[in-house]
Amino acid sequence: MIKVEKTNVIEKFAATLKDTDGFIVANFKGMTVTEMEDLRAKVRELGGGSHVVKNRLLKLALDKNGIKGMEPYLKQNTLLIYSKTDVLNCLKAIIAYAKKNEKCAIKGGLVSNTAYDNKQVIEISKLPGKKELIAIIAGTMTAVVGQFAGVLNSLITTFMGTVEALEKKKS
């Protein structure tokens, strides 16, 4: 690759990484073309993308975006898997794929501008995603509103019972 091409690749990856929610770097050594295409299709379904990258060029793109801490994971073959929408759902899919296919080894990742090793990435993938968190919060809010309505209803019922008892007493 000549210098101009390398500069273009660095610019492309820097722009891609700037727009991402997070990314994972994985070792793809030994994976077949069919396995790679299957993995890439799963990532695309979740609104992400993947590229085989040269470690040195990826490091330069990371430096251009001010991303630190990923250097230890930029060794051997590197597949960059990124998410433009929901990094947690993408992480979950990649971890599930890596469990089925041992040739795909997670090296590390970046979530919320913090670098994590493979064990930490696996633990992060166990967290609920955006949709799950929204459902949990909505369920909690619905329960609180329902309890509040129940308390108000019982207050009104008690008040009405008291008023009726006073009316009977007066008559």
C-alpha positions in Angstrom: 0.0 0.0 0.0 1.4 3.4 -0.9 1.4 6.3 1.5 -1.7 8.0 0.0 -3.7 4.8 0.2 -2.7 4.3 3.8 -3.7 7.9 4.6 -7.1 7.3 3.0 -7.5 4.1 5.0 -6.6 5.9 8.3 -9.0 8.7 7.5 -11.8 6.2 6.7 -11.3 4.3 10.0 -11.0 7.5 12.0 -14.3 8.7 10.6 -15.9 5.3 11.2 -14.7 5.2 14.8 -15.8 8.7 15.5 -19.4 7.8 14.6 -19.5 4.5 16.6 -21.0 3.7 19.9 -18.2 1.3 20.7 -16.1 -1.5 19.1 -14.5 -4.8 19.6 -11.2 -6.2 18.2 -11.1 -9.9 17.6 -8.6 -12.4 16.3 -10.0 -14.2 13.3 -7.1 -16.6 12.6 -8.4 -19.9 11.2 -11.9 -18.7 10.3 -13.2 -19.6 6.9 -14.7 -17.1 4.5 -18.1 -18.5 5.2 -17.7 -18.1 8.9 -16.5 -14.5 8.4 -19.4 -13.7 6.1 -21.8 -15.2 8.7 -20.3 -13.0 11.5 -20.4 -9.9 9.3 -24.1 -10.5 8.4 -25.0 -10.7 12.1 -23.1 -7.5 12.8 -24.9 -5.7 9.9 -28.3 -6.9 11.2 -27.5 -5.0 14.4 -26.6 -1.8 12.7 -22.8 -2.3 12.9 -19.9 -3.2 10.6 -16.7 -5.1 10.5 -13.3 -4.7 8.8 -10.1 -6.7 8.7 -7.5 -4.0 9.5 -3.8 -3.7 9.8 -2.9 -3.0 13.5 -0.6 -0.1 12.7 -3.2 1.7 10.6 -5.9 1.1 13.3 -3.6 2.4 16.0 -3.0 5.6 13.9 -6.8 6.0 13.4 -7.4 5.5 17.2 -4.7 8.1 17.9 -6.3 10.5 15.5 -9.6 10.2 17.6 -7.7 10.4 20.9 -8.6 6.9 21.9 -6.1 5.4 24.3 -5.7 2.0 25.9 -6.3 -0.3 22.9 -2.6 -0.9 22.0 -2.2 -4.2 23.9 -5.0 -5.7 21.8 -3.6 -4.7 18.4 -1.5 -7.8 17.8 -1.8 -10.6 15.4 -4.8 -10.7 13.0 -7.4 -8.0 13.8 -11.0 -7.9 12.9 -12.6 -4.5 13.9 -16.3 -4.9 14.8 -18.1 -1.7 15.6 -21.6 -0.6 16.3 -23.3 2.6 15.2 -26.4 2.2 17.3 -26.3 -0.1 20.3 -22.9 -1.5 21.3 -24.4 -3.8 23.9 -26.5 -5.7 21.5 -23.6 -6.0 19.1 -21.4 -7.2 22.0 -23.9 -9.9 22.9 -24.1 -11.2 19.4 -20.3 -11.3 19.0 -19.8 -13.1 22.3 -22.5 -15.6 21.4 -20.8 -16.2 18.1 -17.4 -16.5 19.7 -18.7 -19.2 22.1 -20.0 -21.2 19.1 -16.9 -20.6 17.0 -13.6 -20.9 19.0 -11.6 -19.5 16.0 -13.1 -16.1 16.7 -11.3 -14.8 19.8 -12.2 -11.5 21.4 -9.1 -9.5 22.2 -10.7 -6.4 23.7 -13.0 -3.6 23.1 -14.0 0.0 23.7 -17.2 1.0 25.3 -18.0 4.6 26.4 -14.4 5.6 25.6 -12.9 3.1 28.0 -10.8 0.2 26.8 -11.6 -3.3 28.2 -9.9 -6.7 27.9 -11.7 -9.8 26.6 -12.9 -10.9 30.1 -14.3 -7.4 30.8 -16.0 -7.3 27.4 -17.7 -10.6 28.1 -18.9 -9.2 31.5 -20.2 -6.0 29.9 -22.1 -8.1 27.3 -24.1 -9.6 30.2 -25.6 -6.1 31.1 -29.1 -5.3 29.8 -29.2 -3.4 26.5 -31.0 0.0 25.9 -34.4 -1.6 25.1 -34.2 -3.9 28.1 -33.3 -0.9 30.4 -36.1 1.1 29.0 -38.5 -1.8 29.6 -37.3 -2.1 33.2 -37.7 1.6 33.9 -41.1 1.7 32.3 -42.2 -1.3 34.3 -41.0 0.4 37.5 -42.7 3.6 36.7 -46.0 1.8 35.9 -45.8 0.0 39.2 -45.3 3.2 41.1 -48.2 4.9 39.3 -50.4 1.9 40.0 -49.5 1.9 43.7 -50.1 5.7 43.9 -53.6 5.2 42.2 -54.4 2.5 44.7 -53.5 4.7 47.7 -55.6 7.6 46.3 -58.5 5.2 45.7 -58.3 3.9 49.3 -58.2 7.4 50.6 -61.2 8.4 48.6 -63.1 5.3 49.7 -62.2 5.9 53.4 -63.2 9.6 53.1 -66.5 8.6 51.4 -67.2 6.0 54.1 -66.5 8.6 56.8 -68.9 11.1 55.2 -71.6 8.4 54.9 -71.2 7.4 58.5 -71.5 11.1 59.6 -74.7 11.5 57.5 -76.2 8.4 59.1 -75.2 9.6 62.6 -76.8 13.0 62.0 -80.1 11.6 60.6 
